[in-house]
Each structure stands twice: as structure tokens, then as C-alpha cells.
Amino acid sequence: HWKFKEGVNQNDEKLDQKRQWIKQLLDVQSDFKDEEEFVQALKIDMFTDQVFVFSPKGDVLSFPAGATPIDFAFGIHSAVGCKMQGAKVNGKIVNLDYQLQNGDIVESITASAMHGPSRDWLKIVKTSQARTKIHQWFKKENREENIIKGKDMLEREIKRQGYGALGLTSDEYIEML
């Protein structure tokens, strides 16, 4: 009746889906004893693509479904992620590829010295934040080596193109640029 009265398109599929969803909510609500139980169930259904975990101090952190303790460590701080050696979930030591579940209490086990992440972690992590921090660590760690390799590659290409190096790769010339 209201769709006709408001002049809404009778064949609007999105509107029909929303109306059906509200109708299902009302049907489900009658199955619960109180409002709190209903809201809890609704939260779980609405956030199936998210995982909510706790730090040992009781802070709540949100991650995408499938996130691992490595994602948690980098979510706390990049230094925690880089010093991470292992993890405990709900008081038990778990593998680093363990998939976090709603309500887990996650603790990162760290070393006192920063040993850095493993390249294998890039295959395990789900968050772009963790992936970026791992890449940054390796980029920073290998900076001097990468500079030397880059200069060698540039000199080879200059010679391949038939130009003499002419000091183009000297530190003085590069400083002038």
C-alpha cells in the first residue's frame, strides 16, 4: 500500500530485499526471550566477515575473517609484529597460521631483540596493514644491498645502450641530480 501511495517503483528489487530482511528480523526476534539475546545474535549475523578478539588487557580489536595472530601482533604495533616469536590464544600456544575466532583472547609472544618477520608470513596474513609492515621491514633491512644492486644494474644498462659510464653513476653526479 505505501509503495503505491509514495509512488515507489513496484519492481524495485533492492527495496524488496530490504523489506524481506526486516520481515525476517521480526520473525527471528520472536524466537528470543529478551532483547539482549536478540541483539547478540544479530551482531554475530551482521558481522560474519569480521572477527572480534581481545587483547590480554581487555581491548577489543576487529580483524577480517581468517585473520591470524600475526595480524593481531601488527594490529597492536609494528614493533610487536617484528618481535613476535609465537602466540597464545585463550592461554594456549597456537601456530601462527591459526585463524582467530570471535571472543578469542590473543597474546603475542615476543623476543627482547627485534629479529624481524619471516617472508613466509606474507602467505599467512590477511590484513593489508600486516602485509605492508612486513614488506617495509624487508625493504628497510635490505636497503644497502638494494642500492648496490641498483647501481650495478644501471651501469650494465648504460653500457648495453652503448654509452660510456662517463661517471653517470658516481656519487658526485647523483648528488647533483
N, C-alpha and C positions, 0 to 999 in steps of 0.2 A: 504494500500500500504506500509506504513512504517513498519508495523508489519512483513510483508513478507521480506522486504529489510533488516531489522535488525535481522531477524532470531528468532523473538519472537514467543513463543508457541501460536498458533492460538486459542486455547481453554482456555486461561488464564482468569478465571472469575474475579479475583481481578482487573486486568488491564481493563477489560470491564466495571466493576462497576465505576472505577475512570474516565474512558473516558465518561461514561454516565453522571456522576456527573458534569464534566466540561461542557458537552453539555447543561445540564440543567441550569448551571450558566450563560452561554452565552445567552440562551433563556430568562432567567429572567432579565438579565441586560438590555435588550431592552425595558422592561416594565417601567423602571425608567427614570425620567427626567435628573438626574445628578448623578455623581459618588458618592457623599456623601450619597445620599439616598440609593443607591445600597449597599454601604459598611455597612451602619447602618442595613439594612435588613439582610445582610449576617452575621453580628456579632450576631444578635439575633438568626438566624437559626443555626449557628455553636455552640453556647453556650447554648443550651436548657437545659443541665444538670447543668448549673451554674446560680447563681443569683448574680447580682452586685448591691450593695447598697451603700449608702453614710452615712458617719458619719455627725453629725451636723457641723463639721469643714470643710466638703467637701472632706474628704478622701474616696477613693473608696475601698471597701472590697468585696472579692469574696467568696461565700459560695455554697455548693451543693444545688440543687433544694430541696425545702421543709424545708430549714433552718429556725430557729425561732429567736426571739430577744435574747433568751438565748445564742444561738450560736454566735450571734453578740457580746454580752457582753463579753463572754470568748475569742472571737477573738480579742477584744481590749486589754484586760489584765485579768488575772485570778482574781485579786483583784476586778475589776469591776464586774465580774461574780458573785463572792462570796457576794458582797454587793448589788446585784441587787434586787429590790423590784417590779419593773414594767418596762414598756416600752412605748415609744411613737413612732409611725410610721407616718410620714408626719404630725406631730403636733397633732395627736390624740392618746389617750391612747388605747392600744390594749391588748388582752390576751397574755400570754406568749407562747401559742401554735400557735399564728398567723404565717402563712407561708409568709416569706419575698418575695417580688416581685421585679423584676428589676426596678431600679430607686428609690426605697423607701429611704427616709431619716430616719434613725433609731437613736433613743436616748435611752440610758439606764437610768432608774430612780433608783438611789442608796440611801442607808441609810448611815448615817455617821459612824455607828458602823457595824462591819462585823458580820452579823447574819448567814451567810452561805447558801449554796444552799439547795434545797429540794430534797429528794430522788425521788420524782415524776418527776423531771426534766430529769432524766435518760431515761424516756419513751418518752420525747418530743424532745430532742436534736438530731441533725443529724450529727454533726461533731464529729470525734473521739477526737479532741482536747478538746472540751467542756466535753465530757463524761469522759475523763481521768482526767481532772481537778476536776470534781465533785467527782469522786472516790478517788482521792488524798486527797481532803478536808475531806471526811468522815474517811478515813484511819488515817489521822493525828489527827482528832478530837477524835477518839475513841482509840488512841494508848495505853494509860494506861489501859483502860478496857480490850483491846485485850491481853495485856501482862499477866494480872491476869488470864483471861480465858485460855490462852495458858498454863500457869504453872499448873493450875488445871487439864486440860486435860492430860498433860504429867504425872502428879503424878498418876492419875487414871489408865492410860495405864501401867505405871511401876508396879503398884500393881496388875493389871489384869494379867500381864505376870508372876507374881509370884516373882518378885524382890522386895526387900525392898527398900524404897526410898533412903536409905543409903546416904542421903544428896546430891543426884544427882541433885536435883532442888534448892539447896541452892545457894545464890548469890555468895558465895566464890567459889564453884565448877564451876559455869557458867563462872565466871571471868577467871578461869584457862584455860578454853577452848579457 
